[in-house]
């Protein structure tokens, strides 16, 4: 995922909720060990890390 600009904290929070919802659906349909579910889990981790960094840069 290549981002052209810095995301605001609110944009990051919205993406986190969206990715979380998709991940839960994918896990329900395909199983928790499915590669697609894992991909969303990793993407969620990445966005959660971005949120933490954005909180420390005030």
C-alpha positions in Angstrom: 0.0 0.0 0.0 1.6 3.3 -1.2 0.2 6.5 0.3 0.6 9.8 -1.4 0.0 12.0 1.6 0.0 11.7 5.4 -3.3 10.5 6.8 -5.0 12.4 9.5 -5.7 10.7 12.8 -9.4 10.5 11.9 -8.6 9.0 8.5 -6.5 6.3 10.2 -9.2 5.6 12.7 -11.8 5.2 9.9 -9.5 2.9 7.9 -8.9 0.8 11.1 -12.6 0.3 11.6 -13.1 -0.6 7.9 -10.2 -3.1 7.8 -11.4 -4.6 11.1 -14.9 -5.2 9.7 -13.5 -6.7 6.5 -11.1 -8.9 8.5 -13.9 -10.2 10.8 -16.1 -11.0 7.8 -13.3 -12.7 6.0 -12.4 -14.7 9.1 -16.0 -15.8 9.5 -16.3 -16.9 5.9 -12.8 -18.3 5.2 -11.4 -19.1 8.6 -8.8 -17.3 10.7 -5.9 -19.1 9.1 -6.9 -18.2 5.6 -4.2 -16.1 3.7 -6.7 -13.3 3.0 -7.7 -13.1 6.7 -4.1 -12.9 7.6 -3.5 -10.2 5.0 -6.2 -8.1 6.6 -4.9 -8.8 10.0 -1.4 -7.5 9.0 -2.9 -4.5 7.3 -4.8 -3.8 10.5 -1.6 -4.1 12.6 0.1 -1.6 10.2 -2.7 0.9 10.6 -2.8 0.5 14.4 1.0 1.2 14.4 0.4 4.4 12.3 -2.3 5.5 14.8 0.2 5.1 17.7 2.8 7.1 15.8 0.3 9.8 15.1 -0.6 10.1 18.8 3.1 10.5 19.7 3.6 13.3 17.2 1.7 16.2 18.6 
